[in-house]
Amino acid sequence: MAIRKVKSRLEFVLQITDYFKGHWEDPEWGRRPENQALIAVAIRELADGLADAAVKKQINDATGKAIAGAAAAVR
């Protein structure tokens, strides 16, 4: 499934959520680097709605590392 360009964060989160639907049945899903990147991107987008700036920064830092690591592992 290709990720299409969206105009809002909510639309993006809904698209990612739709992508997750049914994929959890695959025992390998979530372990592959491309899936790890999608999970981290979704967490980052959801965290942008947090009011606590310190918590939001911690989540953004952690997901940034996770996205970079997963992207490096994609072949």
C-alpha positions as CSV (number, residue, x, y, z in Angstrom):
1,M,0.0,0.0,0.0
2,A,1.4,3.4,-0.9
3,I,1.0,6.3,1.5
4,R,-0.8,9.1,-0.3
5,K,-0.3,12.8,0.3
6,V,-2.8,14.2,2.8
7,K,-3.7,17.7,3.9
8,S,-4.1,17.2,7.7
9,R,-2.5,15.3,10.5
10,L,-5.8,13.6,11.4
11,E,-6.1,12.4,7.8
12,F,-2.5,11.0,8.1
13,V,-3.2,9.3,11.4
14,L,-6.4,7.8,10.0
15,Q,-4.5,6.6,6.9
16,I,-1.7,5.0,9.0
17,T,-4.4,3.4,11.3
18,D,-6.1,2.0,8.2
19,Y,-2.8,0.5,7.1
20,F,-2.3,-1.2,10.5
21,K,-5.8,-2.8,10.3
22,G,-5.4,-6.4,9.6
23,H,-1.7,-6.4,9.5
24,W,-1.3,-7.4,13.1
25,E,-2.5,-10.9,12.0
26,D,0.9,-11.3,10.3
27,P,3.3,-12.7,12.9
28,E,6.2,-10.8,11.4
29,W,4.4,-7.5,11.1
30,G,5.9,-4.9,13.3
31,R,9.3,-6.5,13.3
32,R,10.3,-5.4,9.8
33,P,12.2,-2.1,9.6
34,E,9.6,-0.5,7.3
35,N,6.9,-1.4,9.8
36,Q,9.0,0.0,12.7
37,A,9.3,3.3,10.8
38,L,5.6,3.5,10.3
39,I,4.9,2.8,14.0
40,A,7.4,5.5,15.0
41,V,5.9,8.0,12.6
42,A,2.4,7.3,13.9
43,I,3.5,7.7,17.5
44,R,5.3,11.0,16.6
45,E,2.2,12.4,14.9
46,L,0.0,11.4,17.8
47,A,2.5,13.0,20.3
48,D,2.3,16.3,18.5
49,G,-1.2,16.7,20.1
50,L,0.3,16.6,23.7
51,A,0.2,19.8,25.7
52,D,3.3,19.0,27.8
53,A,6.2,20.3,25.7
54,A,8.8,18.3,27.7
55,V,7.0,15.0,27.1
56,K,6.4,15.9,23.4
57,K,10.2,16.6,23.0
58,Q,11.1,13.3,24.6
59,I,8.8,11.3,22.4
60,N,10.0,13.2,19.3
61,D,13.6,12.5,20.2
62,A,12.9,8.8,20.7
63,T,10.9,8.4,17.6
64,G,13.5,10.3,15.6
65,K,16.1,7.7,16.6
66,A,13.7,4.9,15.9
67,I,12.9,6.3,12.4
68,A,16.5,6.8,11.6
69,G,17.5,3.3,12.7
70,A,14.6,1.7,10.8
71,A,15.3,3.7,7.7
72,A,19.0,2.6,7.8
73,A,17.9,-1.0,8.0
74,V,15.6,-0.9,5.0
75,R,17.2,-2.6,2.1
